[in-house]
């Protein structure tokens, strides 16, 4: 149910306090009429109808500023149509006059009125042979539209009642603009926002903003037109070109460890020793058995007992094989370096005396001064990596010096690291620096082509969007 203010409240008093009270009542009535509707056109029509009733106008029209010109959107009393024809063209022209002069216009003009241009108002008044008044609708410092009131020739117009209308519309202007913006399609809202931004940039006092926008546009053009090296990368680690794993040669116990990870070693240098006491005891036992079987063989030979001779000979050969086997094991209790290099894994100083089994890993050795780099490239970028492409390596321990690298080989199989599929790409160092050693980690970036900055940044996003579109039924 629409709220109606009593007609007695429309009487305009002569005092300023009464004028302010009348403006408040007018504002309240218009707000109640507008906010009953969610649609902008319906709210604008209700506002125009209320104004027609309150001021006794024959017709009240509300228009908005669109592309620099007034466009009629609502007529009082719910008149429908596309607002075309000569009448509404004259109404829009009168609104344009009002918005250009940014003030209330009245035709015929009162005798004490400030001079104004009223060509369109004079033409519009000819339709009803009466009075025409137009009032701009303000939204902040901008004019967003206008309201045009028309009276027929036999209607009496109270000028005192119109004095408060510009102030009331200044309060209602932001509400109308908000409702209009909300009812627009998204593309029109975007265009309106861009126009508002253009108008704001064109206003005085926005020199700094204009400079910032110009710089942003220049940067955007540079990023979209100027090609740059496009690089892909990932986490990298330094490894030796050859990594030799040294294992336990026999079952036994650790007797001593003479090096630790990071130590430089020479070829033939003893690295680890196993305890040899049990092997020596076993060696003595088999030598004793060998001597016993040899003596028994000689005794059988003296007795010409050929059967016993063959038995003792077989046992003697078995004992002799055991002796040679223990001698070979005694010769391997010392683990020596196969080449000059550096120990990169295997700290056995805390495991002395512990048992080890044959084949168990003891240490890892890599040649000194011969390194390769392995970088983990995401599956999204691996298709762009080719052998021979250049790149750079920055290590966490040596961040001040980026080392040049070159792609040597791309591993054909992927591995899962932190929930992501990555491929190992082997890189060769084109130069080395002091302090480089296996195990260092950092980041490597490979130059895989040339792209603009905008494409380099937006390409992954577009690829992801294409994949999602295809995945969900594109």
LINRAFEN-V385112 format. One record per backbone hydrogen bond with DSSP energy under -1.0 kcal/mol. CO is the residue of the C=O (numbers start at 0). NH is the residue of the N-H. E is the energy in kcal/mol with one decimal. If there is no record, write none. Layout:
BEGIN
CO	NH	E
CO	NH	E
END
This chain:
BEGIN
5	8	-1.5
6	9	-1.6
7	10	-1.1
14	18	-1.8
15	19	-2.4
16	20	-2.0
17	21	-2.2
18	22	-2.3
19	23	-2.0
20	24	-2.2
21	25	-2.3
22	26	-2.5
23	27	-2.4
24	28	-2.3
25	29	-2.2
26	30	-2.4
27	31	-2.5
28	32	-2.2
29	33	-2.4
30	34	-2.9
33	36	-1.9
38	42	-2.3
39	43	-2.9
40	44	-2.4
41	45	-2.2
42	46	-2.2
43	47	-2.4
44	48	-2.4
45	49	-2.3
46	50	-2.1
47	51	-2.1
48	52	-2.3
49	53	-2.7
50	54	-2.4
51	56	-1.2
58	149	-2.4
59	75	-2.5
60	147	-2.9
61	72	-2.5
61	73	-1.7
62	145	-2.0
63	70	-2.3
65	68	-1.5
68	65	-3.3
70	63	-2.4
73	61	-2.7
84	88	-1.5
85	89	-2.2
86	90	-2.2
87	91	-2.4
88	92	-2.0
89	93	-2.2
90	94	-2.2
91	95	-2.3
92	96	-2.1
93	97	-2.1
94	98	-2.9
95	99	-2.5
96	100	-1.9
97	101	-1.3
97	102	-1.1
104	133	-2.1
106	131	-3.0
109	112	-1.4
117	121	-2.5
118	122	-1.9
119	123	-2.4
120	124	-2.4
123	126	-1.8
124	128	-1.5
124	129	-1.0
130	150	-2.9
131	106	-2.9
132	148	-3.8
133	104	-2.4
134	146	-2.5
136	143	-2.3
136	144	-1.3
138	141	-1.5
141	138	-3.4
143	64	-2.6
144	136	-3.0
145	62	-2.8
146	134	-2.6
147	60	-2.8
148	132	-2.7
149	57	-2.1
149	58	-1.6
151	154	-1.6
163	167	-2.1
164	168	-2.7
165	169	-1.6
166	170	-1.2
167	171	-2.1
168	172	-1.9
171	175	-2.5
172	176	-2.6
173	177	-2.3
174	178	-2.4
175	179	-2.5
176	180	-2.5
177	181	-2.2
178	182	-1.5
184	188	-2.3
185	189	-2.1
186	190	-2.1
187	191	-2.7
188	192	-2.4
189	193	-2.3
190	194	-2.4
191	195	-2.5
192	196	-2.2
193	197	-2.4
194	198	-2.7
195	199	-2.4
196	200	-2.4
197	201	-1.7
205	209	-2.5
206	210	-2.2
207	211	-2.2
208	212	-2.5
209	213	-2.5
210	214	-2.5
211	215	-2.3
212	216	-2.6
213	217	-2.4
214	218	-2.6
215	219	-2.2
216	220	-2.5
217	221	-2.6
218	222	-2.6
219	223	-1.5
220	224	-1.6
221	225	-2.5
222	453	-3.0
227	450	-2.9
229	447	-2.3
231	445	-3.8
233	443	-2.2
234	375	-2.6
235	441	-2.3
236	373	-2.3
237	438	-3.2
238	371	-3.0
243	364	-3.3
245	361	-3.1
245	362	-1.6
247	358	-2.8
251	355	-2.7
252	274	-2.9
253	352	-1.8
255	272	-2.6
259	262	-2.2
262	342	-2.2
264	340	-1.9
265	268	-2.0
268	336	-2.2
270	257	-2.7
271	334	-3.4
272	254	-2.6
272	255	-1.8
275	279	-2.2
276	280	-2.2
277	281	-2.5
278	282	-2.4
279	283	-2.2
280	284	-2.2
281	285	-2.2
282	286	-1.8
283	287	-2.1
284	288	-2.3
285	289	-2.2
286	290	-2.2
287	291	-2.4
288	292	-2.6
289	293	-2.1
290	294	-2.3
291	295	-2.4
292	296	-2.0
293	297	-2.0
294	298	-2.2
295	299	-2.3
296	300	-2.0
297	301	-2.1
298	302	-1.5
299	304	-2.8
303	305	-1.1
304	308	-2.3
305	309	-2.1
306	310	-1.8
307	311	-2.7
308	312	-2.1
309	313	-2.0
310	314	-2.1
311	315	-2.2
312	316	-2.3
313	317	-2.1
314	318	-2.5
315	319	-2.4
316	320	-2.1
317	321	-2.0
318	322	-2.2
319	323	-2.4
320	324	-2.2
321	325	-2.4
322	326	-2.3
323	327	-2.2
324	328	-2.2
325	329	-2.6
326	330	-1.4
328	331	-1.2
332	273	-2.4
334	270	-3.6
334	271	-1.4
336	267	-3.2
340	264	-2.8
341	365	-2.2
342	261	-4.0
344	363	-2.3
347	350	-1.6
350	353	-1.9
353	253	-2.1
355	251	-2.2
356	359	-2.1
359	247	-2.4
362	245	-3.0
363	343	-2.4
363	344	-1.2
364	243	-3.4
365	341	-2.9
369	240	-1.8
371	238	-3.1
372	426	-3.6
373	236	-1.8
374	424	-2.6
376	422	-2.6
377	380	-1.3
377	381	-1.3
380	383	-1.9
381	384	-1.4
385	388	-1.5
388	406	-2.3
389	446	-2.3
390	404	-1.8
391	444	-2.4
392	402	-2.7
393	442	-2.7
397	400	-1.2
402	392	-2.3
403	429	-2.2
404	390	-1.7
405	427	-2.6
406	387	-2.4
408	425	-2.8
414	421	-2.7
416	419	-1.5
419	416	-2.7
420	378	-1.7
421	414	-2.6
422	376	-2.6
423	410	-2.7
424	374	-2.4
425	407	-3.1
425	408	-1.5
426	372	-2.5
427	405	-1.5
432	435	-1.4
436	439	-1.4
439	237	-2.6
440	395	-2.7
441	235	-2.6
442	393	-2.8
443	233	-1.8
444	391	-2.3
445	231	-2.1
448	229	-2.8
450	227	-3.0
451	455	-2.5
452	456	-2.1
453	457	-2.8
454	458	-2.4
457	461	-2.5
458	462	-2.7
459	463	-2.3
460	464	-2.5
461	465	-2.6
462	466	-2.3
463	467	-2.6
464	468	-2.4
465	469	-2.4
466	470	-2.8
467	471	-2.3
468	473	-2.5
469	472	-1.2
END
